[in-house]
């Protein structure tokens, strides 16, 4: 049988954004007679990442959530506290579980095809988009791509571009040192060394946890620096004794209020991190993607040019000011988080980061931040 090369829609990248979009398409009758091609260079069977988010109730991902926490810990040299976060829960999804569940949703749908190929070029020719891979060439009316490169954002100077970069170890310890119902959201008690640096812990049992050394800064570190910090924290701060490293996770997430709209075209739309869907002030992308996909689906159905869709709202300006401050005062960033957790319950922090607050709640949250750097950032943006 001749290999099909022409499709109505092509989705490049079978990560969270690509699979959520593909799943939403095949569930909607509008796309019933539309042909959809999903491309990814990987088979998407490896557990290559974890996604975390907070949520009220069970939610749409309940079948693949592997662990939940009802409490979080915030720590620093000046202030530390345990928090119950009800009605929220902090949740984790393994990449392998997500891929398996979403490919299961797609496998019996006759209008969608998955091919494991490396995309080498994408060209909007006005009436059609052509895609070249290491194996073939394809065409489609509309293309959605999650292919991201930091150069997409760093070519400009108007908006700061920080990275949330980390190295995490899943460890097993001989002695029970973890509270399985409490995640360490941020622990700033470690040396800051001129950057925003904290430890992040997701305990799975009393003897097993994912421990991550995380930074918000412009540049990444050498691998040895992350490892040295993890060893020091495990031995000195947690006093964990003998431990075994069972898994390693390393990554970098862009933190920028830069609007990726210049990369979209009439027929090509960037999605996920490449579309600016990572929450600029936190780097959290999973639930942001889940909220944006339905909006994108409804927009596609209008037939309007893909570059006309905007997700702009007031929170984008809040994120911009926050990142302006973090970029200029990276050595003092931990004080902003200390101030927030001292003054606000985590429920308000989560609600604000979910972009679900009232204007009165916005004011309460913003008032908890140090005043001077944010006022300066506001005046600088208004000039």
Backbone torsions as a table, in degrees:
resi	resn	phi	psi	omega
1	UNK	NA	137.1	-179.2
2	UNK	-70.2	138.3	-178.1
3	UNK	-73.8	126.9	179.6
4	UNK	-70.7	135.6	-179.0
5	UNK	-124.6	-9.0	-179.6
6	UNK	-111.5	128.7	-176.3
7	UNK	-135.3	161.4	173.5
8	UNK	-75.1	-43.1	-178.7
9	UNK	-134.8	142.1	172.6
10	UNK	-126.0	133.0	176.3
11	UNK	-113.7	120.9	179.8
12	UNK	-100.1	116.2	-179.8
13	UNK	106.0	116.4	-179.8
14	UNK	-104.9	48.7	172.2
15	UNK	-92.7	-154.7	-177.7
16	UNK	-60.2	-48.9	-176.4
17	UNK	-67.1	-45.9	-178.1
18	UNK	-63.5	-43.7	-178.6
19	UNK	-73.3	-36.4	176.1
20	UNK	-64.2	-39.9	179.0
21	UNK	-66.8	-45.5	179.0
22	UNK	-60.3	-43.7	-179.9
23	UNK	-63.4	-42.1	179.5
24	UNK	-65.1	-36.2	179.0
25	UNK	-65.2	-47.7	-175.0
26	UNK	-72.3	-15.3	177.1
27	UNK	-87.5	-13.1	-175.1
28	UNK	-100.9	126.5	-177.5
29	UNK	-60.7	-22.9	178.7
30	UNK	-58.0	-32.4	-176.1
31	UNK	-98.4	8.0	-173.3
32	UNK	-56.1	-40.4	-178.5
33	UNK	-104.6	18.9	178.0
34	UNK	-100.6	137.8	178.2
35	UNK	-89.0	135.0	-174.8
36	UNK	-129.0	130.0	175.7
37	UNK	-113.2	130.5	176.5
38	UNK	-111.9	122.7	-177.6
39	UNK	-116.9	138.3	171.9
40	UNK	-156.3	143.8	-178.9
41	UNK	-73.0	-18.1	-178.7
42	UNK	-109.2	158.7	178.8
43	UNK	-76.0	-15.2	179.3
44	UNK	60.6	49.9	174.8
45	UNK	-120.6	-13.3	-177.9
46	UNK	-82.7	151.4	175.1
47	UNK	-85.3	77.7	-170.5
48	UNK	-90.4	-4.2	-179.8
49	UNK	-166.7	168.7	169.6
50	UNK	-126.7	148.9	174.0
51	UNK	-118.3	138.2	177.1
52	UNK	-125.7	152.0	-179.8
53	UNK	-163.7	164.3	174.1
54	UNK	-110.6	152.3	-174.2
55	UNK	-163.8	149.6	171.4
56	UNK	-91.3	138.5	176.5
57	UNK	71.9	-167.8	-174.6
58	UNK	-75.3	-45.5	177.3
59	UNK	78.0	171.1	-174.1
60	UNK	-74.3	-13.9	-177.7
61	UNK	-102.6	15.6	-172.2
62	UNK	-56.5	-32.7	-175.8
63	UNK	-72.5	-17.5	-178.2
64	UNK	-117.7	2.9	175.3
65	UNK	-71.3	123.8	-175.5
66	UNK	-93.3	-22.5	-178.1
67	UNK	-157.5	143.2	174.9
68	UNK	-128.5	152.9	176.8
69	UNK	-129.8	136.5	-179.2
70	UNK	-97.7	-6.5	-177.9
71	UNK	-137.6	151.5	173.5
72	UNK	-130.4	160.2	176.4
73	UNK	-121.6	134.5	170.4
74	UNK	-118.2	132.5	-178.6
75	UNK	-137.6	149.3	172.8
76	UNK	-157.6	179.2	179.1
77	UNK	-71.6	-24.2	-176.2
78	UNK	-99.9	-22.9	-171.5
79	UNK	-159.0	133.2	177.5
80	UNK	-142.7	144.8	179.8
81	UNK	-162.2	147.0	170.4
82	UNK	-93.4	143.9	-179.2
83	UNK	-133.0	135.9	163.8
84	UNK	-84.3	134.5	-171.5
85	UNK	-111.8	8.4	176.8
86	UNK	-54.1	141.1	11.4
87	UNK	-83.7	5.9	178.3
88	UNK	-83.9	157.7	164.6
89	UNK	-129.6	146.0	173.3
90	UNK	-92.0	129.6	-169.7
91	UNK	-127.7	155.6	178.9
92	UNK	-132.9	139.3	175.6
93	UNK	-125.1	128.3	174.2
94	UNK	-76.9	140.8	178.8
95	UNK	-55.1	-46.2	-177.4
96	UNK	-61.0	-38.1	178.8
97	UNK	-67.9	-39.8	179.1
98	UNK	-63.9	-48.8	-179.1
99	UNK	-59.5	-45.4	-177.8
100	UNK	-61.3	-45.8	-177.5
101	UNK	-64.7	-41.5	-176.0
102	UNK	-77.5	-35.1	174.9
103	UNK	-67.6	-31.0	175.0
104	UNK	-63.3	-36.2	179.1
105	UNK	-67.9	-26.9	-174.6
106	UNK	-95.5	-20.1	-165.4
107	UNK	-63.2	-29.3	-177.5
108	UNK	-101.2	9.7	-179.5
109	UNK	-90.5	116.9	-173.8
110	UNK	-69.9	-17.4	-175.4
111	UNK	-95.1	5.6	178.6
112	UNK	-124.1	138.6	-178.7
113	UNK	-126.4	135.6	174.0
114	UNK	-110.9	130.9	175.3
115	UNK	-131.5	134.9	-179.6
116	UNK	-90.5	96.1	-178.2
117	UNK	-145.3	152.0	178.2
118	UNK	-92.0	119.3	178.4
119	UNK	-77.0	130.9	-179.1
120	UNK	-109.9	-24.3	177.2
121	UNK	-157.2	148.9	177.0
122	UNK	-134.9	126.6	-175.6
123	UNK	-135.6	121.6	174.7
124	UNK	-86.4	112.6	-177.2
125	UNK	-99.0	16.2	176.0
126	UNK	100.6	-60.6	179.3
127	UNK	-104.7	-11.2	-178.0
128	UNK	-155.2	153.2	177.3
129	UNK	-109.6	129.9	177.1
130	UNK	-107.5	139.0	-178.4
131	UNK	-126.5	132.3	175.7
132	UNK	-112.2	134.5	175.7
133	UNK	-121.0	-179.1	178.7
134	UNK	-73.0	-5.7	-179.2
135	UNK	-122.9	-24.2	-170.5
136	UNK	-160.7	-176.0	172.7
137	UNK	-129.1	145.0	-178.5
138	UNK	-136.1	163.7	174.3
139	UNK	-139.5	153.5	179.3
140	UNK	-156.8	160.7	175.6
141	UNK	-74.1	-39.7	-179.1
142	UNK	-135.9	142.4	-179.3
143	UNK	-129.5	139.8	177.5
144	UNK	-123.9	124.6	-174.7
145	UNK	-130.5	137.6	176.4
146	UNK	-106.1	16.9	-179.9
147	UNK	-71.5	116.7	-173.8
148	UNK	-120.2	140.1	171.8
149	UNK	-137.5	138.2	-178.2
150	UNK	-57.8	-25.7	179.5
151	UNK	-63.0	-20.8	176.8
152	UNK	-60.4	-27.4	-177.7
153	UNK	-111.4	-30.0	-172.8
154	UNK	-83.1	-2.4	179.6
155	UNK	-74.0	-9.5	-177.3
156	UNK	-120.1	163.3	-176.9
157	UNK	-117.4	-5.2	-176.0
158	UNK	-67.3	-35.4	-177.4
159	UNK	-118.7	128.8	177.5
160	UNK	-65.2	149.1	177.5
161	UNK	-125.4	107.6	174.6
162	UNK	-102.7	166.6	174.3
163	UNK	-119.5	138.2	165.1
164	UNK	-96.1	101.6	-175.0
165	UNK	-118.7	148.9	-169.5
166	UNK	-157.9	158.5	166.8
167	UNK	-131.1	128.3	-179.9
168	UNK	-124.6	143.2	174.8
169	UNK	-118.5	130.8	165.8
170	UNK	-87.2	120.9	-174.7
171	UNK	-121.6	152.7	170.9
172	UNK	-117.7	129.1	-177.4
173	UNK	-110.5	156.2	177.7
174	UNK	-76.1	-37.2	180.0
175	UNK	-104.2	148.8	-178.2
176	UNK	-75.1	113.3	-177.1
177	UNK	-124.5	-7.6	-174.7
178	UNK	-107.0	152.5	170.8
179	UNK	-98.5	109.2	-173.6
180	UNK	-64.5	-12.9	-178.9
181	UNK	-106.2	10.6	-179.0
182	UNK	-134.3	118.6	175.5
183	UNK	-90.8	140.6	171.8
184	UNK	-85.3	105.3	-175.7
185	UNK	-71.5	-46.2	175.9
186	UNK	-154.0	131.0	173.5
187	UNK	-125.8	102.2	-177.5
188	UNK	-91.4	12.3	-176.9
189	UNK	-72.3	-6.9	179.8
190	UNK	-82.8	162.0	178.4
191	UNK	-58.1	132.1	-176.7
192	UNK	-85.8	-31.1	174.5
193	UNK	51.2	38.8	175.5
194	UNK	83.1	3.9	179.5
195	UNK	-132.2	173.2	171.1
196	UNK	-85.5	111.6	-177.1
197	UNK	-132.4	133.1	178.6
198	UNK	-151.5	162.4	174.3
199	UNK	-102.0	146.3	-175.5
200	UNK	-132.9	125.4	-174.0
201	UNK	-129.0	128.6	174.4
202	UNK	-117.3	99.4	-179.0
203	UNK	-80.2	134.2	177.3
204	UNK	-99.5	-25.7	176.5
205	UNK	-158.7	-175.8	178.6
206	UNK	-67.5	-19.2	-175.3
207	UNK	-118.4	4.1	-176.8
208	UNK	-141.4	137.3	-179.7
209	UNK	-161.0	156.5	167.4
210	UNK	-93.2	122.7	179.1
211	UNK	-117.9	120.9	-176.5
212	UNK	-120.0	138.2	171.5
213	UNK	-98.4	116.3	-171.0
214	UNK	-123.4	141.6	177.1
215	UNK	-129.7	146.7	165.6
216	UNK	-110.1	103.2	-178.2
217	UNK	-158.3	174.6	-176.6
218	UNK	-74.4	-37.8	-173.8
219	UNK	-121.9	151.1	176.9
220	UNK	-79.5	166.7	178.1
221	UNK	-101.3	168.4	168.0
222	UNK	-70.9	148.7	-176.5
223	UNK	-53.8	-37.6	-177.6
224	UNK	-63.0	-31.6	-179.3
225	UNK	-68.6	-40.3	175.6
226	UNK	-62.7	-45.6	-176.7
227	UNK	-62.9	-42.5	179.7
228	UNK	-62.6	-40.4	179.4
229	UNK	-65.9	-40.4	178.5
230	UNK	-64.3	-45.4	179.5
231	UNK	-60.4	-45.7	-179.2
232	UNK	-61.3	-42.4	-178.4
233	UNK	-68.6	-43.9	-179.8
234	UNK	-63.3	-39.8	-175.9
235	UNK	-81.6	-43.4	-172.7
236	UNK	-92.7	-43.8	-175.7
237	UNK	-85.2	-43.4	-179.0
238	UNK	-92.3	-16.5	-178.0
239	UNK	47.8	50.9	-170.5
240	UNK	-82.2	-9.8	179.8
241	UNK	70.5	-144.5	-179.2
242	UNK	-71.5	133.9	178.1
243	UNK	-145.4	159.3	178.7
244	UNK	-121.4	133.3	176.5
245	UNK	-89.2	117.9	-176.8
246	UNK	-101.7	-27.3	177.9
247	UNK	-147.1	154.1	177.7
248	UNK	-128.2	138.5	178.4
249	UNK	-133.7	125.8	-179.9
250	UNK	-132.1	140.7	-179.0
251	UNK	-166.9	175.2	177.3
252	UNK	-147.0	130.1	-179.3
253	UNK	-121.5	131.0	179.9
254	UNK	-70.1	140.3	173.7
255	UNK	-122.0	99.0	-178.2
256	UNK	-155.1	145.1	174.6
257	UNK	-92.2	6.0	175.3
258	UNK	-56.6	134.9	179.3
259	UNK	-90.0	121.6	-174.6
260	UNK	-79.3	11.3	-171.8
261	UNK	-60.8	-28.2	-178.2
262	UNK	-66.9	-16.6	-179.9
263	UNK	-87.6	-20.2	177.0
264	UNK	-73.1	154.3	171.3
265	UNK	-127.8	-175.8	179.1
266	UNK	-59.1	-32.8	-173.4
267	UNK	-120.2	0.3	179.6
268	UNK	-124.6	129.0	178.3
269	UNK	-126.7	125.8	174.9
270	UNK	-81.6	139.9	-176.2
271	UNK	-129.6	168.2	179.9
272	UNK	65.6	-147.0	179.0
273	UNK	-56.0	-39.1	-178.1
274	UNK	-67.2	-19.2	178.5
275	UNK	-100.0	6.8	-178.1
276	UNK	80.5	23.2	-177.6
277	UNK	-82.9	-10.9	173.4
278	UNK	-70.0	131.1	178.5
279	UNK	-59.4	117.3	-172.0
280	UNK	-56.2	-37.3	-174.2
281	UNK	-84.0	-11.4	-176.8
282	UNK	-131.3	-25.6	-175.2
283	UNK	85.9	-7.1	177.9
284	UNK	-66.8	130.5	-172.9
285	UNK	-123.8	-28.0	-169.1
286	UNK	-61.0	-54.9	-177.9
287	UNK	-75.1	-28.8	173.8
288	UNK	-60.4	-42.0	177.7
289	UNK	-65.2	-44.5	-179.5
290	UNK	-59.8	-31.8	179.6
291	UNK	-81.1	-31.3	-176.1
292	UNK	-83.3	-28.6	-178.4
293	UNK	-58.2	-47.1	178.7
294	UNK	-60.7	-35.0	177.5
295	UNK	-65.4	-42.8	178.2
296	UNK	-63.5	-41.8	179.4
297	UNK	-57.7	-48.2	-179.4
298	UNK	-64.6	-34.1	179.1
299	UNK	-69.1	-41.6	178.6
300	UNK	-55.7	-40.2	-176.5
301	UNK	-67.1	-17.3	177.7
302	UNK	-77.2	-20.3	-177.7
303	UNK	78.7	5.7	-179.9
304	UNK	-74.6	157.3	177.3
305	UNK	-55.2	136.5	-173.9
306	UNK	-62.6	-26.8	-178.6
307	UNK	-78.6	0.6	178.7
308	UNK	-89.3	-12.8	179.4
309	UNK	-74.8	130.0	178.6
310	UNK	-126.0	138.3	175.0
311	UNK	-106.0	17.4	-173.6
312	UNK	-66.4	135.6	174.1
313	UNK	-153.4	-177.1	-174.8
314	UNK	-66.4	-26.7	-178.8
315	UNK	-67.2	-26.9	176.5
316	UNK	-61.9	-37.0	177.9
317	UNK	-72.3	-38.7	175.5
318	UNK	-59.6	-45.0	179.6
319	UNK	-61.0	-40.2	-179.5
320	UNK	-61.4	-47.0	179.1
321	UNK	-63.3	-41.5	179.6
322	UNK	-60.2	-44.9	-179.4
323	UNK	-72.4	-31.7	172.8
324	UNK	-58.6	-43.1	179.9
325	UNK	-68.4	-45.3	-179.3
326	UNK	-62.9	-38.3	-179.2
327	UNK	-67.8	-37.4	-176.3
328	UNK	-85.0	-29.2	-176.8
329	UNK	-125.6	50.7	-175.3
330	UNK	-61.8	-30.1	179.9
331	UNK	-72.6	-16.9	-178.3
332	UNK	-110.7	6.4	-174.5
333	UNK	-57.8	-33.2	-178.4
334	UNK	-61.0	-27.5	-178.7
335	UNK	-69.1	-29.6	177.3
336	UNK	-64.7	-45.6	-179.4
337	UNK	-68.4	-36.8	174.9
338	UNK	-58.6	-47.0	-178.5
339	UNK	-62.1	-42.0	179.9
340	UNK	-63.2	-48.4	-176.4
341	UNK	-73.8	-22.1	173.8
342	UNK	-69.8	-37.7	-169.2
343	UNK	-101.5	-22.2	-174.1
344	UNK	-121.3	140.0	171.4
345	UNK	-68.3	151.2	-179.0
346	UNK	-60.4	-26.9	179.1
347	UNK	-62.0	-39.7	177.6
348	UNK	-69.9	-39.5	178.1
349	UNK	-61.1	-47.4	179.0
350	UNK	-62.3	-42.7	-178.8
351	UNK	-63.9	-40.0	178.2
352	UNK	-66.0	-44.4	-180.0
353	UNK	-68.9	-23.1	173.5
354	UNK	-79.2	-3.2	-179.0
355	UNK	59.4	46.4	-174.4
356	UNK	-129.0	16.1	-176.5
357	UNK	-89.4	159.2	170.8
358	UNK	-81.3	167.9	177.6
359	UNK	-61.9	-35.5	177.7
360	UNK	-64.7	-40.8	177.4
361	UNK	-69.0	-35.0	174.8
362	UNK	-57.2	-47.0	-177.7
363	UNK	-62.5	-41.5	178.6
364	UNK	-62.1	-43.3	-179.9
365	UNK	-66.1	-49.6	-177.2
366	UNK	-63.4	-35.2	179.8
367	UNK	-66.3	-20.7	179.6
368	UNK	-78.4	-13.4	180.0
369	UNK	-83.8	152.2	174.4
370	UNK	-55.9	132.1	-169.2
371	UNK	-73.3	-51.4	-168.5
372	UNK	-57.5	-51.6	-177.2
373	UNK	-63.3	-32.4	-179.2
374	UNK	-76.0	-34.9	176.1
375	UNK	-65.3	-42.5	177.4
376	UNK	-61.6	-43.9	179.7
377	UNK	-62.3	-39.3	178.6
378	UNK	-63.7	-46.5	-179.8
379	UNK	-64.5	-38.2	178.6
380	UNK	-63.4	-37.1	179.4
381	UNK	-75.5	-23.7	-178.9
382	UNK	-85.6	-12.2	-178.1
383	UNK	-72.5	NA	NA
